[in-house]
Amino acid sequence: MNRSYREQNLPVTDGSRELHSLCAQLEFLLQFDLKEKKSFFGQRKDYWDFLCQGLAQRRQEHEGIRFVISLDKLKTPVGRGRAFLRYCLVHRQLAESLQLCLIDPESLSEWYYARSPFLSPQRRAEILGSLYELDGITFHLALHRADLDTAWPMFSENGWRGGQRDRQTFSPLPPWGWAQRCHTCPNARARQDGERWASALQRTQREVQEREAMRGAEQARQQELIRDMKGRLLELLREKDALWQKTEGIDPQAPSPAPRDVGLCARCGKDFRLLSRRYSCRLCQGKVCHTCSVDMGKQGRCCLLCYQQRHPQAT
């Protein structure tokens, strides 16, 4: 297409055979291995919805999306996607717009299966490089078409008569100096493409750094919350132990000369700690642990020795 229309020095129109092949291949690439998604009303989503989501994440508003939405006669996502591709070809925005949609790997994985060429970095770069070459070709296409829901415009349609362009049928040329871009030298174009890629890479790196910073801050906040919860748990355990000692009438500050009252179980010698509760035997008043005591119901707890003396038949 580049060689043919640079030699003839004529724009590509709806009557060009190569245009139909190009649009069909573009649609095949965008629909190949596309995951099946449906809207809230049950309508199947197509590559038009993928392009809308990708462009909405990278910029606030795209003029091509706004233009296609204004076409009330197009009712299907396929028709809107075709109208968007034709708009981007006319305004030399196809490669740049598609590149913005292919930057985020997570978004690509949500829309495409593993066989899609967009998920391969090498094939993705080759596709975008070929699409950037289309910026050197002038496209004169009718953008206000109502038949895109059924099929692409066929090459047999004569959209260019006598070398004159129908001002009422075709869209106006881009307002940003298309003639100057057509004559841009290859080095300048390569430099512009490199700058666009570098800018997109920097934006992606900034977004990754921001996500990492947010993740680190969230982890630090969670660790601080865990430390506060552990401290609060220890305080509750101390309060529970103090309340139990008060209920049992035990003074932890009072000195006791007897070895059995210095914080050890009178039967097994276990050290009373924060989580090991001690009981006062209702018969001998000795301090025993939970293992060395027996629950006597309303009478309270007593040590094993006193219980066996009162109940000899107990083993």
C-alpha positions as CSV (number, residue, x, y, z in Angstrom):
1,M,0.0,0.0,0.0
2,N,2.9,2.4,0.8
3,R,4.7,1.7,-2.4
4,S,1.5,1.8,-4.6
5,Y,0.1,5.1,-3.3
6,R,3.5,6.9,-3.0
7,E,4.1,6.2,-6.6
8,Q,0.7,7.3,-7.7
9,N,0.6,10.2,-5.2
10,L,-3.1,9.6,-4.7
11,P,-5.0,9.1,-1.4
12,V,-6.7,5.8,-0.4
13,T,-10.5,5.9,-0.8
14,D,-13.4,3.6,-0.3
15,G,-13.0,2.4,-3.8
16,S,-9.5,1.0,-3.2
17,R,-9.1,-2.8,-3.2
18,E,-6.2,-2.6,-0.7
19,L,-8.3,-0.7,1.9
20,H,-10.8,-3.6,2.2
21,S,-8.0,-6.1,2.7
22,L,-6.3,-3.9,5.3
23,C,-9.5,-3.3,7.3
24,A,-10.4,-7.0,7.2
25,Q,-7.0,-8.0,8.6
26,L,-7.1,-5.3,11.3
27,E,-10.5,-6.6,12.4
28,F,-9.2,-10.2,12.3
29,L,-6.3,-9.3,14.6
30,L,-8.5,-7.4,17.1
31,Q,-11.0,-10.3,17.2
32,F,-8.6,-13.2,17.2
33,D,-8.7,-15.2,20.5
34,L,-10.9,-12.4,22.1
35,K,-12.6,-13.6,25.2
36,E,-16.4,-13.6,25.2
37,K,-17.8,-10.9,27.4
38,K,-21.3,-9.5,27.6
39,S,-22.7,-6.2,28.7
40,F,-25.3,-5.6,31.4
41,F,-28.1,-6.0,28.9
42,G,-26.7,-9.2,27.4
43,Q,-25.1,-7.8,24.3
44,R,-21.8,-9.4,23.3
45,K,-18.8,-7.1,23.7
46,D,-16.3,-6.8,20.9
47,Y,-13.0,-5.1,20.2
48,W,-14.8,-1.8,20.3
49,D,-15.4,-2.2,24.0
50,F,-11.7,-3.2,24.5
51,L,-10.5,0.0,22.7
52,C,-12.9,2.1,24.8
53,Q,-11.6,0.7,28.0
54,G,-8.0,0.9,27.0
55,L,-8.2,4.5,25.9
56,A,-10.2,5.6,28.9
57,Q,-7.5,4.3,31.2
58,R,-4.7,6.3,29.4
59,R,-6.4,9.6,28.6
60,Q,-9.5,11.4,29.7
61,E,-11.3,11.5,26.3
62,H,-10.5,10.4,22.8
63,E,-11.9,12.3,19.9
64,G,-12.4,9.1,17.9
65,I,-14.5,7.6,20.7
66,R,-16.6,10.8,20.9
67,F,-17.1,10.8,17.2
68,V,-18.3,7.2,17.0
69,I,-20.7,7.6,19.9
70,S,-22.3,10.5,18.0
71,L,-23.2,8.2,15.1
72,D,-26.7,7.2,16.2
73,K,-27.2,4.9,13.2
74,L,-24.6,2.4,14.3
75,K,-26.2,-0.1,16.8
76,T,-23.6,-2.9,17.2
77,P,-20.1,-2.9,18.8
78,V,-18.7,-4.3,15.5
79,G,-20.1,-1.4,13.5
80,R,-18.7,1.1,16.1
81,G,-15.3,-0.6,16.0
82,R,-15.2,-0.4,12.2
83,A,-16.1,3.3,12.3
84,F,-13.4,3.9,14.9
85,L,-10.7,2.2,12.7
86,R,-11.7,4.3,9.7
87,Y,-11.7,7.5,11.8
88,C,-8.1,6.7,13.0
89,L,-6.9,5.9,9.5
90,V,-8.2,9.3,8.2
91,H,-6.6,11.2,11.2
92,R,-3.4,9.1,11.4
93,Q,-4.1,8.0,14.9
94,L,-4.5,4.2,14.5
95,A,-1.0,3.1,15.7
96,E,-0.9,5.6,18.6
97,S,-4.4,4.7,19.8
98,L,-3.8,0.9,19.6
99,Q,-0.5,1.4,21.3
100,L,-2.2,3.0,24.3
101,C,-4.5,0.1,24.6
102,L,-1.7,-2.5,24.5
103,I,0.5,-1.0,27.2
104,D,-1.1,-2.7,30.2
105,P,-0.5,-6.5,30.2
106,E,-3.2,-7.1,32.9
107,S,-5.8,-5.5,30.8
108,L,-4.8,-7.5,27.7
109,S,-5.1,-10.7,29.8
110,E,-8.6,-9.8,30.8
111,W,-9.7,-9.4,27.1
112,Y,-7.6,-11.9,25.2
113,Y,-6.5,-15.6,25.5
114,A,-2.9,-16.7,25.3
115,R,-2.8,-17.2,21.5
116,S,-3.5,-13.5,20.7
117,P,-0.5,-11.9,19.0
118,F,-1.0,-8.8,21.3
119,L,0.2,-10.8,24.3
120,S,3.6,-11.5,22.5
121,P,5.9,-8.5,22.9
122,Q,7.7,-9.2,19.7
123,R,4.6,-9.6,17.6
124,R,3.0,-6.6,19.2
125,A,6.0,-4.5,18.3
126,E,5.9,-5.7,14.7
127,I,2.2,-4.9,14.4
128,L,2.6,-1.4,15.8
129,G,5.6,-0.8,13.6
130,S,3.6,-1.7,10.5
131,L,0.7,0.5,11.6
132,Y,2.9,3.5,12.2
133,E,3.9,3.2,8.5
134,L,0.3,3.9,7.6
135,D,0.7,7.5,9.0
136,G,2.5,8.4,5.7
137,I,-0.6,7.5,3.6
138,T,-3.5,9.9,3.1
139,F,-6.9,8.3,3.6
140,H,-10.0,9.9,2.2
141,L,-12.9,7.9,3.6
142,A,-16.5,8.5,4.3
143,L,-16.9,8.5,8.1
144,H,-20.7,9.0,8.3
145,R,-21.7,5.6,7.1
146,A,-24.7,3.6,8.4
147,D,-23.9,0.3,6.8
148,L,-20.9,-0.7,9.0
149,D,-23.0,-2.9,11.2
150,T,-23.4,-5.5,8.4
151,A,-20.0,-5.4,6.6
152,W,-17.0,-3.3,5.5
153,P,-17.5,-1.1,2.5
154,M,-16.5,-3.1,-0.6
155,F,-13.7,-1.9,-2.9
156,S,-16.2,-1.9,-5.8
157,E,-17.8,1.2,-4.4
158,N,-16.5,4.3,-6.2
159,G,-15.7,6.7,-3.4
160,W,-13.4,8.9,-5.5
161,R,-14.6,10.3,-8.7
162,G,-12.4,12.2,-11.2
163,G,-9.8,12.9,-8.6
164,Q,-12.1,15.3,-6.8
165,R,-13.1,14.8,-3.2
166,D,-16.8,15.1,-2.3
167,R,-16.7,17.6,0.6
168,Q,-20.1,16.5,1.9
169,T,-19.3,12.8,1.9
170,F,-15.7,12.6,3.2
171,S,-14.5,13.9,6.5
172,P,-12.3,16.9,6.8
173,L,-8.5,16.5,6.9
174,P,-6.9,16.6,10.3
175,P,-6.2,20.1,11.6
176,W,-2.7,19.3,12.7
177,G,-0.6,19.7,9.6
178,W,-1.0,16.5,7.6
179,A,0.9,17.7,4.6
180,Q,4.0,18.3,6.7
181,R,3.8,14.8,8.3
182,C,3.6,13.2,4.9
183,H,7.0,14.6,3.9
184,T,8.7,13.9,7.3
185,C,12.0,12.2,6.8
186,P,12.4,8.6,8.1
187,N,14.9,9.7,10.8
188,A,12.5,12.2,12.2
189,R,9.6,9.7,12.1
190,A,11.8,7.1,13.9
191,R,12.8,9.7,16.5
192,Q,9.1,10.6,17.1
193,D,8.2,7.0,17.4
194,G,11.0,6.4,19.9
195,E,9.9,9.4,21.9
196,R,6.3,8.1,22.0
197,W,7.5,4.7,23.2
198,A,9.8,6.2,25.8
199,S,7.0,8.4,27.1
200,A,4.7,5.4,27.3
201,L,7.4,3.4,29.1
202,Q,8.0,6.2,31.6
203,R,4.3,6.5,32.4
204,T,4.1,2.8,32.9
205,Q,7.1,2.8,35.2
206,R,5.6,5.7,37.2
207,E,2.4,3.8,37.6
208,V,4.3,0.7,38.7
209,Q,6.2,2.7,41.3
210,E,3.1,4.3,42.6
211,R,1.4,0.9,43.0
212,E,4.5,-0.4,44.8
213,A,4.6,2.6,47.1
214,M,0.9,2.1,47.9
215,R,1.4,-1.6,48.5
216,G,4.3,-0.9,50.9
217,A,2.3,1.7,52.8
218,E,-0.6,-0.8,53.2
219,Q,1.8,-3.5,54.5
220,A,3.3,-1.1,57.0
221,R,-0.2,-0.1,58.2
222,Q,-1.2,-3.7,58.6
223,Q,1.9,-4.5,60.5
224,E,1.3,-1.6,62.8
225,L,-2.2,-2.8,63.4
226,I,-1.0,-6.3,64.2
227,R,1.4,-4.8,66.8
228,D,-1.4,-2.8,68.4
229,M,-3.7,-5.8,68.5
230,K,-0.9,-7.9,70.2
231,G,-0.3,-5.2,72.8
232,R,-4.0,-4.9,73.5
233,L,-4.3,-8.7,73.9
234,L,-1.5,-8.7,76.5
235,E,-3.2,-5.8,78.4
236,L,-6.5,-7.8,78.4
237,L,-4.7,-10.9,79.7
238,R,-3.1,-8.9,82.5
239,E,-6.4,-7.3,83.4
240,K,-8.0,-10.8,83.5
241,D,-5.3,-12.1,85.7
242,A,-5.5,-9.2,88.1
243,L,-9.3,-9.6,88.3
244,W,-8.9,-13.3,89.0
245,Q,-6.4,-12.6,91.8
246,K,-8.7,-10.0,93.3
247,T,-11.6,-12.5,93.2
248,E,-9.5,-15.3,94.8
249,G,-8.2,-12.9,97.4
250,I,-4.6,-13.3,96.3
251,D,-2.2,-10.4,96.9
252,P,0.7,-10.7,94.4
253,Q,2.7,-8.1,96.3
254,A,2.5,-9.8,99.6
255,P,5.6,-11.8,100.7
256,S,5.2,-15.4,101.8
257,P,7.8,-17.4,103.6
258,A,6.4,-20.8,102.6
259,P,7.8,-22.3,99.4
260,R,4.3,-23.3,98.4
261,D,3.2,-19.7,98.2
262,V,6.0,-18.2,96.1
263,G,4.3,-18.7,92.7
264,L,4.7,-22.5,92.4
265,C,2.0,-25.3,92.3
266,A,1.9,-27.1,95.7
267,R,1.6,-30.4,94.0
268,C,3.6,-30.5,90.7
269,G,5.8,-27.4,91.3
270,K,4.7,-25.7,88.1
271,D,5.5,-22.0,87.9
272,F,2.4,-19.8,87.8
273,R,2.7,-17.5,84.7
274,L,0.5,-15.1,82.8
275,L,-1.4,-17.9,81.0
276,S,-1.3,-20.6,83.7
277,R,-4.0,-20.0,86.2
278,R,-3.8,-21.0,89.9
279,Y,-6.6,-22.1,92.2
280,S,-6.9,-22.1,95.9
281,C,-8.0,-25.5,97.3
282,R,-11.2,-25.1,99.3
283,L,-10.1,-27.8,101.8
284,C,-6.3,-27.2,102.5
285,Q,-6.1,-23.7,101.0
286,G,-3.1,-24.7,99.0
287,K,-2.3,-23.0,95.6
288,V,-2.6,-25.5,92.8
289,C,-2.6,-25.3,89.0
290,H,-5.5,-26.3,86.7
291,T,-4.1,-29.8,86.1
292,C,-3.7,-30.6,89.9
293,S,-7.2,-29.4,90.8
294,V,-10.7,-30.9,90.5
295,D,-13.9,-29.1,90.0
296,M,-16.4,-29.8,92.7
297,G,-19.2,-27.8,91.3
298,K,-20.7,-25.2,93.6
299,Q,-18.2,-26.0,96.2
300,G,-15.4,-24.7,94.0
301,R,-12.1,-26.5,93.2
302,C,-9.8,-28.6,95.4
303,C,-6.5,-30.3,94.9
304,L,-6.3,-33.9,93.8
305,L,-4.9,-35.1,97.2
306,C,-7.9,-33.6,99.2
307,Y,-10.3,-34.9,96.6
308,Q,-8.9,-38.5,96.9
309,Q,-9.0,-38.3,100.7
310,R,-12.7,-37.3,100.6
311,H,-13.6,-39.7,97.8
312,P,-11.4,-42.8,98.2
313,Q,-13.2,-44.7,95.5
314,A,-12.1,-42.1,92.9
315,T,-9.1,-43.1,90.8
